[in-house]
């Protein structure tokens, strides 16, 4: 546990160090590039700067640990590796446009899953922290999920990554079975909203490990539950997520199983 405390403190220091550059260019990055020829997939120099500095920081602190990042790829992983997973800006389009639904996300995973998770929104000064077995917190205040126990009464999120065909196919089914849907453009922050009882669920297709590596621990330590959209356990290779308060998880799975994965 002493090592876990150190890992959590390290992640907090890392996001706090990245905060000033995140805030400096919020809504006005110097450069914006298109990734993979897809105009829906954007990256800024801030993304690259934060991830580069984080990799240097971790390599100095823990040279035997691995790092996965959105901007600079994934190393070969072995079974017993400790793996830091960073999304330097989750919600890049929001960040570019000046919408404060964007954050820095850092998770540390071992072979059992997430060990520590830190999500930081420098614009709203919101710091989510979680450590396996020790609860989840927002700016030091312990988090608990909502008590909603019916999908038809629930308020939550739905996302489709950059796959518009999924949205066209799935959206009518989802909105016809629940109370209200929002699409906020940051799955990391939306999962954290479930942890704090604001949201009741998130159905997210076409997701990557850096989009949930930290937030999923914040959720589960707040009493929530997460699987992929087929109901299988979340792992580093998962490409979809159903995150809920736990009370409506099975019901939502029954509804969305018609959609496939």
PECORQUI-V40777 format. One record per residue. BURIAL is # if it has 9 or more other ideal C-beta (glycine too) atoms within 8 Angstrom, else .. Layout:
BURIAL ; BURIAL
This chain:
. ; . ; . ; # ; # ; . ; # ; # ; . ; # ; # ; # ; . ; # ; # ; . ; # ; # ; # ; . ; # ; # ; # ; . ; # ; # ; . ; . ; # ; . ; . ; . ; . ; # ; . ; . ; . ; . ; . ; . ; # ; # ; # ; # ; # ; # ; # ; # ; # ; # ; # ; # ; # ; # ; # ; . ; # ; # ; # ; . ; . ; # ; . ; . ; # ; # ; # ; # ; # ; # ; . ; . ; . ; . ; . ; . ; . ; . ; . ; . ; # ; # ; # ; # ; # ; # ; # ; # ; # ; # ; # ; # ; . ; # ; # ; # ; . ; . ; # ; # ; # ; # ; # ; # ; # ; # ; # ; # ; # ; # ; . ; . ; . ; # ; # ; # ; # ; # ; # ; # ; # ; # ; # ; . ; . ; # ; # ; # ; # ; # ; # ; # ; . ; . ; # ; # ; # ; # ; . ; . ; . ; . ; # ; . ; # ; # ; . ; # ; . ; . ; # ; . ; . ; # ; # ; # ; # ; # ; # ; # ; # ; . ; # ; . ; . ; # ; # ; . ; . ; # ; # ; . ; # ; # ; # ; . ; . ; # ; . ; . ; # ; # ; . ; # ; # ; # ; # ; # ; # ; # ; # ; # ; # ; # ; # ; # ; # ; . ; # ; # ; # ; # ; # ; # ; # ; # ; # ; . ; # ; # ; # ; # ; # ; # ; # ; # ; # ; # ; # ; # ; # ; # ; . ; # ; # ; # ; # ; # ; # ; . ; . ; . ; . ; # ; . ; # ; . ; # ; # ; # ; # ; # ; # ; # ; # ; # ; # ; # ; # ; . ; # ; # ; # ; . ; # ; # ; . ; . ; # ; . ; .
